[in-house]
Amino acid sequence: MHYHFHLVSRHNIIPDEEGLEVTDLAMTCKEVIRTIEESRRESPSTAAEWKGWRLNVADVAGTIVFSIGLDDPLH
């Protein structure tokens, strides 16, 4: 399965043109959440910079299969 990881805000889009081949979407989503949590712990001062941004995971057809706000509580 091939997915793209787009960063999206109200006014901006940072598209993932290349994407990533994954074998398990559920595990990939868990890894995304773990990575966001780790980033928040390592650099809490940058959390404000990501306010209003989302990470949209889309399949090759462009359908969003998973979306999480970068400033959402993750638990």
N, C-alpha and C positions, 0 to 999 in steps of 0.2 A: 504494500500500500504506500502510496506517495502522498505526502501532505506538505502544505506551505504554511508558514508561520508569519502572519502579517501583523505588524504593529499599527494600530489605528487610533486616532484621536478624533475629536469633533471636526478638526480642520486639517488634519494631516494623515497621510498613509505612508508607511514605510513597508513596501511590499517585499516579500520573500520570493524572488524570481526563481531561485534554484530549488527550494524545497528540500525534503528529506524523505528517504525511504525508511519506513518503519514496519515492524512485523506485528506490533500489537498497539492499537490506538489507546486502549485503557492505560497501559504501562507508559506510553508516551505522555499522556495527560498528567499522570502522577509525577513524571519526571519534570514536566513543565512547572507544576506547582512547587516541587522541591527546589527547582532552580530559582524561581521567584522568591521563595522564602529565604533561601541562602543569600541571594542578592540583597534583600532587605536587611538581613542581619549584618552582612559585611559592610554595607554602605547605607545606613539609615538616612543620612542627610540627602541622598539623591531621590528618596521616595517622593518628595514633593514635585520633582521634575516629571514624574510619571503619572501624576494626578490627572485623571480623565482619559488615560490611555488604556487600550485593551489589546490583548493578544488573541487574534482570531486564527484558529487552525482550520484550514480549508482543504478539501480534497481537490483532485485535478480538474474537476468540473467547476470549481469555485464555490461549492457549497460549504458553508461554515458548519463544521461538525463539533467544534468546541470553542468556547470563548470565555476569557477570564479577564476581569479588570485588574490592571497592575496595581491599583490602589484598593482593591477589594480585600476584605478579610478572607483568609484562605482556610480557616477552620470553622 
